[in-house]
Amino acid sequence: MPELPEVETICRALKKTLPGRKIERILVRDPRLRWPVDETRLRQLVLGQKVVTIDRRAKYLLIKFEQESTLVLHLGMSGRLLLLTGSPPFEKHDHVIFYLDDNTELRFRDTRRFGMVDAVAPGGLETYPRFINLGVEPLAPETRPEALFEKSRNWKKPIKNLLMDGNFMVGVGNIYASESLFYAGIHPKKASNKLSKKDWAKLFRSIQNVLNQAIEKGGTTLNDFVNSNGEAGYFQLLLAVYGREGEKCHRCKSVIERYVQVGRSTYFCPGCQSL
Ligand SMILES: [Zn+2]
């Protein structure tokens, strides 16, 4: 499943190519995605529109147009966005195609169909139902660790679970949560409301570093083919604890341990992350 760094990588790649392009034609080959694609709505809000910029909110890609409507895309479990030239033959799971004015096309391909393609009218993003309950963006400049400290006061659940709760913060999946907690020296089971302001400052910095490292690595595999199998970022990330059960910590030489927390493998160093 594509994680936040993969989506951010795609966002940055699209930012280099799409602005200034106009959507000349839309083809919906199959509307049956997680939510049915509303072709009429797409035509009304996206057809003939010129792209101004690309943004990201959580794992949603936002393609914004001159007339202030927005195309919202989510890759779900297996979605891919392909920027193609020369109209190669369709593959079975090419569901929606946006033809651009420079003879390229943006194809939404999704074998498992958990993805989403939707259009939002000007001014509609503020109240867009799928965005209302999203937590804070870990990479947004306006996100401050002090605010996370305040926000976490009401939560007794383990900090790792809070980090992975999309209503609290978006984009911190299982691997990123384990890695960030290691770098911050915080035990994954520590009660969220027991973290000090200093803990949050360290943790927030770690989260940003881990995500940014993954984005950097992800970016190197991209060219004109915008790929998102969700794995490249992981495998190229230097993992400090995740997947290293029984191996030695690079910092203190303690043996990395693993246990299951809310159904997910959690890795930590008992030497660096005491409870
Ligand atoms: Zn250690």
Boltz pocket constraint, residues with backbone or C-beta under 6 A from the ligand:
constraints:
  - pocket:
      binder: B
      contacts: [[A, 249], [A, 250], [A, 251], [A, 252], [A, 253], [A, 254], [A, 269], [A, 270], [A, 271], [A, 272], [A, 273]]
      max_distance: 6.0
